[in-house]
Amino acid sequence: MTDLLKSSLSRRAVLQTAAVGAAGISPALRSMVYAGGSDAPEKTEVKIGFIPLTDCASVVMAAELGLDKKYGVKIVPTKEASWAGVRDKLVTGELDFAHVLYGLIYGVHLGVSGPKKDMAVLMTLNNNGQAITLSKKLADKGAVDGPSLAKLMAAEKREYTFAQTFPTGTHAMWLYYWMAANGINPMKDAKVITVPPPQMVANMRVGNMDGYSVGEPWNHRAIIDGIGITAATSQDIWKDHPEKVLGTTGDFVKKYPNTARAVTAAILEAGKWIDAGLQNKSKMAETIAAKSYVNTSVDAINQRILGRYQNGLGKTWDDPNYMKFFNDGAVNFPYLSDGMWFLTQHKRWGLLKGHPDYLAVAKEINQIDLYKQAATASKTPVPKDVMRTSKLMDGVVWDGKDPKKYADGFKVKA
């Protein structure tokens, strides 16, 4: 056994001992672990795909802390290179679940981002913690936020290139919403390309784009490397927005409902552990920074997960709306209105040609009943309503009540 492998196994053993010791095993958990018959997980080892991003942390920590074992399953985190790769492996069954973009799951379900396949959202993995980075070259010309970018683009008539991570994904929607709120039409005033998250910094370094929208740590990394600045955070666009989800196929949920519930409960508990305090967040950052996971410096991860932000131009601030993985359960509930919002944006930007039955689609995808069972097992509070109300950066309120009117109501659209 190599020293590196010994070290990894030793670290995992320490983390698991600490986690189980701190949490104990409640009667509700025991019933899931030891129940015979219909409650037992049908599949006890599962592959969960992830992209190297800070918000893969609850999936990774559920395995590293041994929380999966408490629920009778073994989670095998599987590092993937791109969201298109995650999509393909979910659809073919090569992956059982994935840490995945909310809008990707909805896009696949409706057949607008690859092969059409019935999909399922089991839980939201995190809120907040993404950002829009502009190149240092743009910043040097005065483009440091939305209004100044719009001014520069109007003055300097050339092709501007911006990158997102998947056409129907969250990062594309944050980029488009932010640009449109500042009077820039992303479909007409710019060229938008798709780049996998870990490749954003390298592509900006060689001048392939003027800006990008991605998750951490790849925005903070651009600042560390001196090639980009943070123009906006995703929580500036929508406070406590839904971001990554635990996704799988509709077929998997039908065939292995107990496994889906057990995995959801384990990851809920991992999110609770991460959000429990500074020490846990530091351990998480050290763990996921490893080459096998995010493959970056701990420093690139640990500042923004604590809400310590800088924009790369000398401004620093403490952001109370940093990336959250649990927040007393408020993060994780798969609100129907959250899924519906992505559909409204897909319609707004021409990805959907007509209006879908917004509520019906969300009810098909978001596994509310299964989530509630996992929440009970992990002692996670559950909200009373399946909808929630939010006000986004342009002052427009989203509550899910009239999605067609909302989708058609934007001045800037495709």
C-alpha positions in Angstrom: 0.0 0.0 0.0 1.4 3.4 -1.0 1.9 6.2 1.5 -0.6 8.3 -0.4 -3.3 5.6 -0.2 -2.5 5.0 3.5 -2.9 8.7 4.2 -6.2 8.9 2.3 -7.6 5.9 4.1 -6.4 7.2 7.5 -8.0 10.6 6.9 -11.3 9.0 5.9 -11.3 6.8 9.0 -10.7 9.9 11.2 -13.5 11.8 9.5 -15.9 8.9 9.8 -15.2 8.4 13.5 -15.7 12.1 14.2 -18.9 12.3 12.2 -20.5 9.2 13.7 -19.4 10.1 17.2 -20.9 13.5 16.9 -24.1 12.5 15.3 -24.9 9.2 17.0 -27.5 6.9 15.5 -31.1 7.8 16.2 -33.9 5.3 16.3 -35.2 6.7 13.0 -31.8 6.1 11.4 -31.5 2.6 12.9 -34.9 1.7 11.4 -33.5 2.6 7.9 -30.3 0.8 8.4 -31.6 -2.4 9.9 -35.1 -2.6 8.6 -35.7 -5.8 6.7 -38.0 -6.4 3.7 -39.4 -3.4 1.8 -37.4 -0.7 3.6 -33.9 -2.0 2.8 -32.0 -0.4 0.0 -32.5 -2.4 -3.2 -29.0 -1.5 -4.5 -26.4 -1.0 -1.8 -23.5 0.4 -3.8 -24.1 3.5 -6.0 -22.0 5.6 -8.3 -22.6 9.4 -7.9 -21.0 11.5 -10.6 -19.7 14.9 -9.7 -17.9 17.8 -11.4 -14.9 19.4 -9.6 -16.8 22.2 -7.9 -17.1 23.3 -4.3 -20.7 22.4 -4.3 -20.0 18.7 -4.8 -19.0 18.7 -1.1 -22.1 17.1 0.5 -21.9 14.1 -1.9 -18.2 13.7 -1.2 -18.5 14.2 2.5 -21.4 11.7 2.8 -18.9 9.1 1.6 -15.8 10.4 3.4 -17.6 10.6 6.7 -19.3 7.2 6.4 -22.8 8.7 6.7 -23.8 6.5 3.7 -23.2 3.4 5.8 -25.7 4.5 8.4 -28.4 4.2 5.8 -27.2 0.9 4.4 -25.6 2.2 1.2 -22.1 2.8 -0.1 -21.6 6.0 -2.1 -18.8 5.9 -4.7 -18.1 9.5 -5.9 -17.1 9.5 -9.5 -15.2 12.5 -11.0 -16.5 13.6 -14.4 -15.0 15.9 -17.0 -18.1 17.8 -18.2 -21.8 18.3 -17.7 -22.5 16.7 -21.1 -20.6 13.6 -19.8 -22.7 13.6 -16.6 -25.8 13.8 -18.7 -24.8 10.9 -21.0 -23.8 8.6 -18.1 -27.0 9.3 -16.2 -29.2 8.6 -19.2 -27.3 5.3 -20.0 -27.3 4.2 -16.4 -23.5 4.2 -16.1 -24.0 6.6 -13.1 -26.8 6.0 -10.6 -27.0 9.6 -9.4 -25.2 12.9 -10.0 -24.3 16.2 -8.4 -25.8 18.1 -11.3 -27.2 21.4 -12.7 -30.9 21.9 -11.9 -31.6 23.0 -15.4 -29.8 20.1 -17.0 -32.2 17.6 -15.4 -35.2 19.7 -16.7 -33.7 20.0 -20.1 -33.1 16.3 -20.5 -36.6 15.5 -19.3 -38.1 17.7 -22.0 -35.5 16.7 -24.7 -34.0 20.1 -25.2 -30.5 19.4 -24.0 -29.7 15.9 -25.4 -31.7 12.7 -25.6 -35.1 12.8 -24.0 -35.4 10.8 -20.8 -37.6 10.9 -17.8 -35.6 12.5 -15.0 -35.8 13.0 -11.2 -34.7 15.7 -8.7 -34.3 14.2 -5.3 -33.1 17.2 -3.4 -31.3 20.6 -3.8 -27.7 20.2 -2.8 -26.8 23.9 -2.3 -27.9 27.5 -2.5 -25.8 30.4 -3.7 -22.0 30.4 -4.2 -21.6 30.9 -8.0 -20.4 34.0 -9.7 -19.7 35.9 -13.0 -16.1 36.6 -13.7 -14.9 39.2 -16.2 -11.4 39.1 -17.6 -8.7 41.4 -16.2 -8.4 43.0 -19.7 -12.1 44.1 -19.5 -11.6 45.3 -16.0 -8.6 47.4 -17.1 -11.0 49.1 -19.6 -13.5 49.9 -16.8 -15.9 46.9 -17.1 -16.2 45.7 -13.5 -19.9 45.1 -13.1 -23.1 44.9 -15.2 -23.6 48.6 -16.0 -20.0 49.3 -16.9 -19.8 46.2 -19.0 -22.9 47.3 -20.9 -21.3 50.7 -21.4 -18.1 49.2 -22.7 -19.9 46.8 -25.1 -21.9 49.7 -26.5 -18.7 51.8 -27.0 -16.4 49.1 -28.3 -18.2 47.4 -31.2 -16.6 43.9 -31.5 -17.6 40.3 -30.8 -17.7 39.6 -27.1 -17.5 36.0 -25.9 -18.9 34.7 -22.7 -18.9 31.1 -21.4 -21.4 29.1 -19.4 -21.2 25.4 -18.4 -24.2 23.8 -20.1 -26.9 25.3 -22.4 -29.9 24.7 -20.1 -27.9 24.8 -16.8 -27.8 27.2 -13.9 -24.7 29.1 -14.9 -26.2 29.9 -18.3 -29.3 31.2 -16.7 -27.4 33.3 -14.2 -25.3 34.8 -17.0 -28.3 35.5 -19.2 -30.4 37.0 -16.4 -27.6 39.2 -15.2 -26.7 40.5 -18.7 -30.4 41.1 -19.6 -31.0 43.0 -16.3 -28.2 45.3 -17.4 -29.6 45.8 -20.9 -27.4 43.3 -22.7 -29.2 40.7 -24.8 -27.0 37.6 -24.5 -28.4 36.0 -27.6 -27.9 39.0 -29.9 -25.2 41.2 -28.3 -22.6 38.5 -27.5 -21.3 35.1 -28.5 -22.0 32.5 -25.8 -19.9 29.2 -25.6 -20.0 26.1 -23.4 -16.9 25.3 -21.4 -16.6 22.7 -18.6 -16.1 24.3 -15.1 -12.5 23.2 -14.5 -11.4 24.5 -17.9 -12.7 28.1 -17.4 -9.6 29.6 -15.9 -7.2 28.1 -18.5 -9.5 29.3 -21.3 -9.6 32.8 -19.9 -5.8 32.8 -19.4 -5.3 32.3 -23.1 -7.9 34.9 -24.1 -10.7 32.6 -25.3 -13.5 34.6 -23.5 -14.2 37.9 -22.0 -16.2 36.5 -19.1 -17.8 33.4 -17.7 -20.4 32.1 -15.3 -19.4 29.2 -13.2 -19.4 27.7 -9.7 -16.6 28.1 -7.1 -13.7 27.7 -6.8 -13.2 28.8 -10.4 -14.2 32.4 -9.8 -11.9 32.9 -6.8 -9.2 31.0 -8.7 -9.2 33.6 -11.5 -8.6 36.3 -8.9 -5.7 34.3 -7.2 -4.2 33.8 -10.7 -4.6 37.5 -11.5 -6.6 36.9 -14.7 -10.1 37.8 -13.7 -12.4 39.8 -11.4 -15.8 39.0 -9.8 -18.4 41.2 -11.4 -21.4 39.7 -9.6 -22.2 36.7 -7.4 -25.2 34.5 -8.1 -26.7 35.4 -4.8 -26.6 39.0 -6.0 -28.9 37.8 -8.9 -31.2 35.7 -6.7 -30.6 35.4 -3.0 -30.7 31.8 -1.8 -31.3 30.5 -5.4 -31.4 26.8 -6.1 -28.2 25.5 -7.7 -27.0 21.9 -7.9 -29.4 19.0 -7.3 -29.1 15.3 -6.6 -30.4 14.0 -9.9 -31.2 10.6 -11.3 -33.5 9.1 -13.9 -37.2 8.4 -13.4 -36.6 4.8 -14.0 -34.0 4.6 -11.2 -36.5 6.0 -8.7 -39.2 3.5 -9.7 -36.8 0.6 -9.6 -34.8 1.5 -6.5 -37.0 3.9 -4.3 -35.4 2.8 -1.0 -31.9 3.3 -2.4 -32.9 6.8 -3.6 -34.3 7.6 -0.1 -31.3 6.3 1.7 -28.8 8.2 -0.5 -30.9 11.4 -0.1 -30.9 11.0 3.7 -27.1 10.4 3.9 -26.4 13.5 1.8 -28.9 15.6 3.8 -26.9 14.7 6.9 -23.6 15.5 5.2 -25.0 19.0 4.3 -26.0 19.4 7.9 -22.5 18.5 9.0 -20.8 20.9 6.6 -23.0 23.8 7.8 -22.6 23.0 11.5 -19.5 25.2 12.0 -16.1 26.6 10.9 -14.2 23.5 11.9 -16.4 21.3 9.7 -16.1 23.7 6.8 -12.3 23.7 7.1 -12.2 19.9 7.1 -14.5 19.9 4.1 -12.3 22.3 2.2 -9.2 20.2 3.0 -11.0 17.1 1.8 -12.4 18.2 -1.5 -9.3 20.2 -2.5 -7.6 16.9 -3.1 -6.6 15.8 -6.6 -9.2 13.1 -6.6 -12.0 15.7 -6.1 -11.7 19.4 -7.0 -7.9 19.4 -7.5 -7.1 23.0 -6.3 -5.6 24.8 -3.3 -7.5 24.8 -0.1 -7.2 28.5 -0.1 -9.2 28.7 -3.4 -12.1 27.0 -1.6 -12.1 28.0 2.0 -12.5 31.8 1.7 -15.9 32.0 -0.1 -17.5 29.1 1.7 -17.1 31.3 4.8 -18.5 34.3 3.0 -15.2 36.1 2.8 -15.3 37.7 -0.6 -12.9 39.9 -2.7 -13.5 41.1 -6.2 -9.9 41.1 -7.4 -9.8 44.9 -7.5 -9.2 45.6 -3.8 -12.8 45.4 -2.6 -13.5 42.9 0.2 -16.7 42.1 2.0 -18.4 39.5 4.2 -21.4 38.0 2.3 -24.1 36.5 4.6 -25.5 34.7 1.5 -22.5 32.5 0.9 -22.8 28.9 -0.3 -25.1 26.9 2.0 -25.6 23.1 2.0 -28.3 22.8 4.7 -29.3 26.0 6.5 -31.7 24.1 8.8 -33.2 22.2 5.8 -34.2 25.4 3.9 -31.6 24.6 1.2 -32.6 21.1 0.3 -36.4 20.9 -0.2 -37.1 20.4 -4.0 -39.6 23.3 -4.3 -41.8 22.9 -7.4 -41.4 26.6 -8.1 -37.6 26.3 -8.3 -37.8 23.8 -11.1 -40.6 25.8 -12.8 -38.3 28.9 -12.8 -35.7 27.2 -15.0 -38.5 26.3 -17.5 -39.5 29.9 -17.7 -36.0 30.9 -18.5 -35.6 28.1 -21.1 -38.8 29.5 -22.7 -37.5 33.1 -22.4 -34.2 32.3 -24.3 -35.8 30.1 -27.0 -34.6 26.8 -25.7 -38.3 25.8 -25.4 -40.4 26.8 -28.4 -43.7 26.7 -26.6 -45.0 26.9 -23.1 -44.9 23.6 -21.3 -47.3 22.6 -18.5 -44.9 24.1 -16.0 -46.5 22.7 -12.8 -47.1 19.3 -14.3 -43.5 19.0 -15.4 -42.2 20.0 -12.0 -44.4 17.5 -10.3 -43.1 14.7 -12.6 -39.5 15.6 -11.8 -39.2 16.8 -8.2 -39.7 13.8 -5.9 -41.5 15.6 -3.0 -42.8 12.5 -1.2 -39.5 10.6 -1.4 -37.7 13.7 -0.1 -40.0 14.0 2.9 -39.3 10.4 3.8 -35.6 11.1 3.7 -36.0 14.3 5.7 -37.9 12.4 8.4 -35.1 9.8 8.6 -32.4 12.5 8.8 -34.4 14.8 11.1 -34.5 17.5 8.5 -37.2 20.2 8.9 -39.6 20.4 5.9 -41.4 23.6 4.8 -45.2 23.7 4.7 -45.5 24.8 1.1 -44.1 23.3 -2.2 -43.7 26.8 -3.6 -41.6 29.7 -2.5 -41.5 33.4 -3.3 -38.3 35.3 -4.3 -37.4 38.7 -5.7 -34.6 38.7 -8.2 -32.0 41.4 -9.0 -34.3 43.3 -11.3 -37.1 43.6 -8.7 -39.3 41.0 -10.5 -41.0 38.6 -8.1 -41.2 34.9 -8.8 -43.7 32.8 -7.0 -44.7 30.1 -9.5 -48.3 31.2 -9.7 -48.4 32.3 -13.3 -45.3 31.0 -15.1 -46.6 31.7 -18.6 -47.1 35.4 -17.8 -43.8 35.5 -16.0 -41.9 34.0 -18.9 -43.5 36.3 -21.5 -43.1 39.4 -19.3 -39.4 40.1 -19.8 -38.4 43.0 -22.0 -35.1 41.4 -23.0 -35.5 37.9 -24.4 -34.5 35.8 -27.4 
